[in-house]
Amino acid sequence: MDAVQEMRIPIETNRELTGVTEKKASIQPVFATDIEGDQFDMLIDASGARSPLATGRLRKLSYGAFWATVDMPGSHEIMPNALDQRYWHASKMAGIMPVGTNPATGNQGAAIFWSEKPENAAGVIDAGIERFREHYCELWPEAEPFVRQIGSMDELTMAVYDHRTGQAQTSYRLYHVGDSWHCTSPQLGQGANMALIDAAALAKAVERTSSLKDVRKIYRRLRSFHIKLYQSLSVIFTPLYQSNSRALPLIRDLVIHYFARWPLVRNFITHTVSGVLGFRRF
Ligand SMILES: Cc1cc2nc3c(=O)[nH]c(=O)nc-3n(C[C@H](O)[C@H](O)[C@H](O)COP(=O)(O)OP(=O)(O)OC[C@H]3O[C@@H](n4cnc5c(N)ncnc54)[C@H](O)[C@@H]3O)c2cc1C
């Protein structure tokens, strides 16, 4: 943002992108209000998982989650600087994650989530906040100082997760970064990392060449393997954490309990959740 402001690049807000018009020498964004944008050499789509320009088949995942942000309580027994979770097999999952400042209060905040199937969401909302708190604290009694802060079901948002791996570039002048290229369940917690690395790689590609053909080659070379690897890992690992399976969570628990301290396994886990597995520096 500092760099954009320094270069006096205009920022236009409150425009819903619906498509693009591409000509031989330029590309132009098209907005819902019928206002046509300026003409550009290239356009970067960073409009997330539901991008109107994205490609690839969107697959809804069987589990999503209710989310809310609360204040970090004065005293509690949950890990203060790390994601902490509790499971019942893989069909129930409660999590608490420190998130810096809670924008609603300005205090130190924590995101709190509860795994749920999208088709059950309406029932959970109808059952009310007392029932929600009860279920949450049955699985994780120590979470009570966090959960008690949620005053009503309106304060929770049901997030539905999608999995899609589209194309990095869908026409000569149109590029995608982040979720508009690839989205998945947040189990590995890498969505923000991947989006930032895509943006850095695309900037690097543009820096290295002025030919759009070469930008495409460099961008793909820098990002394709890493993205495919993490999209595959997400498909493999998500059912260990959110599914109806009884066998997979058992394997998860045994592996974590008996092998997670082995240097090779520990190294794999650390690299995976840091986003650097298979990453080529550029
Ligand atoms: C519940 C949940 C929890 C998550 N937890 C984590 C986590 O712990 N760690 C992690 O790394 N990742 C997490 N992720 C994934 C992460 O949020 C995404 O991967 C990341 O935000 C992708 O960044 P992005 O910039 O590509 O898209 P987004 O952050 O989705 O940004 C897209 C932007 O484009 C705007 N937009 C959308 N459509 C249009 C349009 N038609 N016209 C104009 N603007 C538009 C949106 O309003 C938004 O501002 C989570 C995702 C979810 C849903």
The ligand as a MOL file (V3000), in Angstrom:
LIG
                    3D

  0  0  0     0  0            999 V3000
M  V30 BEGIN CTAB
M  V30 COUNTS 53 58 0 0 0
M  V30 BEGIN ATOM
M  V30 1 C -12.9200 -19.0130 7.1490 0
M  V30 2 C -11.5790 -18.9190 6.5040 0
M  V30 3 C -10.4300 -19.0240 7.2940 0
M  V30 4 C -9.1800 -18.9050 6.7130 0
M  V30 5 N -8.0630 -19.0170 7.5040 0
M  V30 6 C -6.8460 -18.8510 6.9520 0
M  V30 7 C -5.6680 -18.8840 7.7470 0
M  V30 8 O -5.7100 -19.1020 8.9580 0
M  V30 9 N -4.4810 -18.6730 7.1380 0
M  V30 10 C -4.3860 -18.4400 5.7890 0
M  V30 11 O -3.2890 -18.2420 5.2710 0
M  V30 12 N -5.4780 -18.4250 5.0150 0
M  V30 13 C -6.7040 -18.6130 5.5480 0
M  V30 14 N -7.8050 -18.5890 4.7600 0
M  V30 15 C -7.6370 -18.3920 3.3230 0
M  V30 16 C -7.3160 -16.9240 3.0160 0
M  V30 17 O -8.3040 -16.0850 3.5990 0
M  V30 18 C -7.3040 -16.7300 1.5030 0
M  V30 19 O -6.5240 -17.7310 0.8860 0
M  V30 20 C -6.7020 -15.3670 1.1760 0
M  V30 21 O -7.4930 -14.3320 1.7620 0
M  V30 22 C -6.6640 -15.1800 -0.3490 0
M  V30 23 O -6.2990 -13.8480 -0.6340 0
M  V30 24 P -6.8030 -13.1540 -1.9550 0
M  V30 25 O -6.2220 -11.7810 -1.9110 0
M  V30 26 O -6.5070 -14.0150 -3.1330 0
M  V30 27 O -8.3860 -13.0890 -1.8680 0
M  V30 28 P -9.3260 -12.3620 -0.7600 0
M  V30 29 O -8.6000 -12.1420 0.5170 0
M  V30 30 O -10.5840 -13.1720 -0.7430 0
M  V30 31 O -9.5910 -10.9430 -1.4150 0
M  V30 32 C -10.3990 -10.7840 -2.5360 0
M  V30 33 C -10.9400 -9.3610 -2.5490 0
M  V30 34 O -11.6230 -9.1270 -3.7870 0
M  V30 35 C -12.8980 -8.5560 -3.5200 0
M  V30 36 N -13.8080 -9.0130 -4.5840 0
M  V30 37 C -14.3700 -10.2310 -4.7430 0
M  V30 38 N -15.1270 -10.2660 -5.8540 0
M  V30 39 C -15.0400 -9.0290 -6.4080 0
M  V30 40 C -15.6150 -8.4280 -7.5790 0
M  V30 41 N -16.4250 -9.1150 -8.4010 0
M  V30 42 N -15.3130 -7.1270 -7.8420 0
M  V30 43 C -14.4980 -6.4110 -7.0240 0
M  V30 44 N -13.9160 -6.9270 -5.8980 0
M  V30 45 C -14.1990 -8.2250 -5.5980 0
M  V30 46 C -13.2790 -9.0880 -2.1440 0
M  V30 47 O -14.2160 -8.2170 -1.5510 0
M  V30 48 C -11.9430 -9.1070 -1.4310 0
M  V30 49 O -11.6580 -7.8590 -0.8720 0
M  V30 50 C -9.0790 -18.7090 5.3150 0
M  V30 51 C -10.2140 -18.6230 4.5300 0
M  V30 52 C -11.4670 -18.7230 5.1200 0
M  V30 53 C -12.7160 -18.6040 4.2500 0
M  V30 END ATOM
M  V30 BEGIN BOND
M  V30 1 1 1 2
M  V30 2 1 2 3
M  V30 3 2 2 52
M  V30 4 2 3 4
M  V30 5 1 4 5
M  V30 6 1 4 50
M  V30 7 2 5 6
M  V30 8 1 6 7
M  V30 9 1 6 13
M  V30 10 2 7 8
M  V30 11 1 7 9
M  V30 12 1 9 10
M  V30 13 2 10 11
M  V30 14 1 10 12
M  V30 15 2 12 13
M  V30 16 1 13 14
M  V30 17 1 14 15
M  V30 18 1 14 50
M  V30 19 1 15 16
M  V30 20 1 16 17
M  V30 21 1 16 18
M  V30 22 1 18 19
M  V30 23 1 18 20
M  V30 24 1 20 21
M  V30 25 1 20 22
M  V30 26 1 22 23
M  V30 27 1 23 24
M  V30 28 2 24 25
M  V30 29 1 24 26
M  V30 30 1 24 27
M  V30 31 1 27 28
M  V30 32 2 28 29
M  V30 33 1 28 30
M  V30 34 1 28 31
M  V30 35 1 31 32
M  V30 36 1 32 33
M  V30 37 1 33 34
M  V30 38 1 33 48
M  V30 39 1 34 35
M  V30 40 1 35 36
M  V30 41 1 35 46
M  V30 42 1 36 37
M  V30 43 1 36 45
M  V30 44 2 37 38
M  V30 45 1 38 39
M  V30 46 1 39 40
M  V30 47 2 39 45
M  V30 48 1 40 41
M  V30 49 2 40 42
M  V30 50 1 42 43
M  V30 51 2 43 44
M  V30 52 1 44 45
M  V30 53 1 46 47
M  V30 54 1 46 48
M  V30 55 1 48 49
M  V30 56 2 50 51
M  V30 57 1 51 52
M  V30 58 1 52 53
M  V30 END BOND
M  V30 END CTAB
M  END
